[in-house]
Amino acid sequence: MPARRSSYVALFLDEARAHLGSAIGLARGIDVPGSGDVAHELFLHAHSLKGLAATLGLEELTRMAHTAEGLVARIRSGVPSASEGLLDVLRDIEILVDAVETDAGAAAPDPAEFSALAARLRSVVEAAAADRDKEVDLELRGAEVRIERAALPTVAVALIHILRNAVDHGIESREERRALGKPGAGRIRITVDATEDHVLLAVEDDGRGIDPEAVRRRAVELGLLAAPEARALDPDEARMIVTLPGFTTRDRPDEMSGRGVGLHAVRTDVESAGGHVTLRSAPGLWTRVELRLPVSREVAPGRRPAPL
C-alpha cells in the first residue's frame, strides 16, 4: 500500500472508530419519539462516516452509511423500530471497518484468515435470532482458510445478508421445529475454502427450505414475472427468483427484512466482482447458498475443511 494512501487509511480508521462509537452509544439510548437533538447528532455521525468512506472509494461502507442516514430519518419521523435497525446497520459498518483495518495492518501482501470476520458474523446471527426469538447455533468450518484481503468487504456484506435471511426466513420457531421432529435450536453452517483463483463460501441452514412453487406464485403476485414465465422455470431456476430485485415473502417490511433487497444485493455484489451465486434447497429440510468469488492476487488455501 502506497505511503500516502496508508496515512489516509490510518486517519479514516481513527475517525471512523470515533464516529461509530458515538453513534452506537446514541442509538442504544435513543428515545423515540422526542429524539430531535439526538437524531440530529446521529445523522451527523452517519453523514461523516459516509463522507470518509466515499473519500477512500469504499463503496460498500458508503452505501451502508447512507442506509444509516435513512434510518435516522425514520427515527426523526417517530418510527420506534428504526433505532434497532440502525444498531444493526452500525454493527455491519463495524464489520467492514474491521476488514479495512485488517487490510491496512498487513505488513506484507499475505492473505488474511477468514477468522478475522468470525466474531462479527456470530454477533450478526445472535442479534438476528434474538430479534425473532429463535435459537440458532452458528458453525464455522474453514476459519483458518486464508483469503485475499481485498475480498473481505464483499465477503462480509454478502454473508451478513445471507445470515439474516437464514435466521428470518429459513430457521423455524422453536415450536415449529419441535413439531417437525427437529431440535429446538436451528443450525447455520458457514464453510470456507479457497483455491489459487477463487474464494468459495457456502452458508447452509437446516430450516424450512425453499418451495419453488410457492416462490413462483409469489413472484406472479408481486408482478415480477408473468404466470407463463414462472411456470416455465425448472425448480432450481424458480428458487433463484428470491435473488430478483423486489422479491419478498413479507406483505409488510420491518427493520430486519422484507424490503426485497437482501439476496438481490448479495447476487449483485458477487456478480459485480466477477463471481457467481448458486442456491440449492430441499423443502422442509435445508437451504444452501454458495458463493464463488475470483481473486486477483495470491491466495493461500490452507487446510481444507471437512466436507459437509
N, C-alpha and C positions, 0 to 999 in steps of 0.2 A: 504494500500500500504506500503510495507516494507520501512524503512527509507532510505536505500541506493538507492533503485530504485527511491524513491521520490526525492532525491537530483539529480539523473541523469535526471529525467524528468524536474525538475526546470532548470537545465543547458541547456537541449535541448530547452525548451521554449524560454529562453533568446537568445540563439544563432540562433534558427530558425527565431524568430521575426526580429533579426538584418539582417540576410541574405535575408529574404523576403522583408523587407522594402527597402533595397538597390537594390534588383533585380527588384522589381516593378518600382522603380524610374528610373532605367536604361532602362527597357523595354518600358516605356512610352515615353522616349525621344530618342529612338534609331533611327539612320539614316541608312536606307537600300537603296542601298549598301554603302560601305565605313564605315563599323562599326566594323572593326577588333579589335581594343582595347576594345571597349565597349562589343562586343560579347565575347571576352576572359574573361572579368570580370564577365559577366553574367554566363558564363559556370562555373566559379569557385564557384559562389554562388549556382548554381543548384547542382553542384557536392558535395558541402559541405552539403547542405540540404539532399541529398541522403545518404551520409555517416552518418549523425546524425540520420536519420530515421532508417537506417539499424541497427545501433548500438542498438537501443531500440526495434528492431523487429517490427517496424511499416510498414507492408508490403504495404498497400495502398499508404502511403506517399512516400515510397521508389520508388514505381512504377511511381507515378506522377512526382517525381523529375527526374527520368530517362527520362520521356516524355519531360520535360522541357529541359534537355540536348539535346535531339534530335531536338527540335525546335530551339535551339541556333545554332546547326549545320546548319540548313536550313537558318537561318539568315546570317550566315557566307557565305553561298553559294549564297546570294543575293535574297532570296525569300521574297518579300515585305510583304505578308500576314502573314508570320510566326511570326512577332512581336505581332500581335493581338492575334494569337493563344497562344503565350507564356503568354500574360497577362491573358487570360482565365485560363490557367493551374495554374499560380501563385495564382490567386484568389481561385481556387479549393484547392490548398495546404493550403491557409489560413483557409478554412473551416475545414480541417482536423486538423490543428494545434489548432483551437478553440476547437475541440472535445477533443483533448488530454488535453488541459488546463482545460476544464470543468471536465474531469475525475480526473485530478491531484488536482484540487481545492476542491474536496469533502472532508469535514471533517468526513463524515460518509458514509457508503455504500448505501445511499439513491439514487434512480434513479434520472435522470435529466429530466426537462421538455423539450419536443420537441422544444419549442420556442427558445431554445439555438441556433438552426440552422436556424430559420426563416429569420432573416435579410440577412444572406449569401445566402440562396436559392432565396430570392427576387432579390438579385443583379445578380444571375446567369440568371434568367428569363429576367430581364431588359437588360442585356448586349446582350443576345442572340436575343431578339426582336429588339434591335437597329441595330444589325449586319444584320438582314434580313429585316429591315424597316417594321416591323409589330407592331401592337398594341396588347398587351397581358396583361390581368389582372390576377393576382395570388390570389387565395383564399385559406386560410388555416383553416381547421376545426380540432379541437383537439390539438391545440398548447399547451394546459395545460396538456395533457397526459404525464405521466412520464414513461420513458423507461430506460432500463439498459444502464448505461454509456458506457460499453464496446461495445455496439451495435452501438453507434453513428457514428464511422467512416464508417462502412459498409453501414449504412443508408444514410449518407451524399453522399458517392460516387455514390450509386445506384440512388439517387434522382437527382444528377447532370446530369447523363447520360439521365435519363428519361425526365427531364425537357427540356434539349436541344433538344432531339429528338422530343418532342411535339411541341416546337416552330418551329423547322426547317421543320419537315415533316407533323405534324398534323394541326397546325393552318394555315389557308389560308391567302393570302394577303387581305388587306382592300377591294380591288376592287372585288376579288373573293367572299368574304363573303357577300358584299352588293348585288352582282348579285344573290346570292343564298337566299337572304332574311334574312341573319344573321346580327347581329350587326357588325360594322366595327372592333371592338376590340374582339379578341378571349379571351377565358377564360380557365384557368387551375385551377383545384381544387385538393389540397392535403388533404386527410383525414387520420388522425392518430388515432389508437385505440390500446389498449393493454389488454392482459389477464395475468394471472399468468404465462403462458407458452409461449406466443408469442407476438411479436410486429406485428401489422397489419397496412400496409400502402397502400393507393390507390392514384394513380395520374390519373385524368380524364381530357381530353380536349374536347372542343366542335368543333373540326376541321373536316377534311375530312374523318377521319376513315381509315380503312384498308380493301381493297378489296382482298379477299382471292384468287380470280382467277388471279389478277394482280401479287400477291406475288408468286403464283405457276409458272407463266410464267417467272418471273424474276429469280427465283431460278434455273430453267432449263437453262436460258441464261447464268447464272454465273457458271453453271456446278456443283452446289451444290446438285442437285437431278436429277435423270433421269425422263423423262416425265411420264412414268408409275407410278413411285413412287409419283410424285407430284399429279397426277390425283387421286390417291388412298386416299389422305388425305381429311378428312372432313374439313369444313370451320374453325373450331377452331384450328385444327392441322395445317392447312395451314397458319393461321395468326402467329403461333409460329415460322414459318420459319424465321421471322425477327430477332429471337434471335440466329440464327446459325452463327458461325464464318464466316466472309467474305461476309455476305449478306449486300447489299447496293442498294439503288434505284438510286444512282448517278453514271453517267459514269465517272465523274472526281471529286475526293475528294477535299475538301478545308480544311481550318483550323478548321472548326466547325463540319463538319460531312462528311459522305461519305467514311469513312475508313473501314466500316464494323466491328466496334468494340463496339459501344455504348451499344445496348441492349444485345449483347452477353456477354459483360463484366458484366452487371447487373446480368444476369442469372448465370454466372459462380461464381460471388462473393456470391450471395444469396444462391445458392445450396451448395457452399463450406462451408457455415456457417450452413448448415442443413436446409435451408429454401426452399421456393417454389415460383415460379413466374407464374402468370396466366395473360393472355391478352384477353380482350374482346373488340369488336368493332361493330359499325353499320356504314357501308359505308355512307359517306356524313354527318354523324351526330356526332359521338363521338368515342373516344378510351379510354379504361381504363386499366391501368397496376396495378396489385395487387401484393404486396409482403407480404409474411408471414415468419417472422424470429423467430426462437426459442430463448429463453433467458435462461441463466444458473443460474441466481440468482433473487431475489425478484423484481417484477415489480409492481408498483402502478398504477392501471388502471386510477384513477382519474375520472373526469366527462366524460361520453360518449358523443362523438359528435353527432349532429343531423344526421339522415340518409340522403343520397343523394336524 
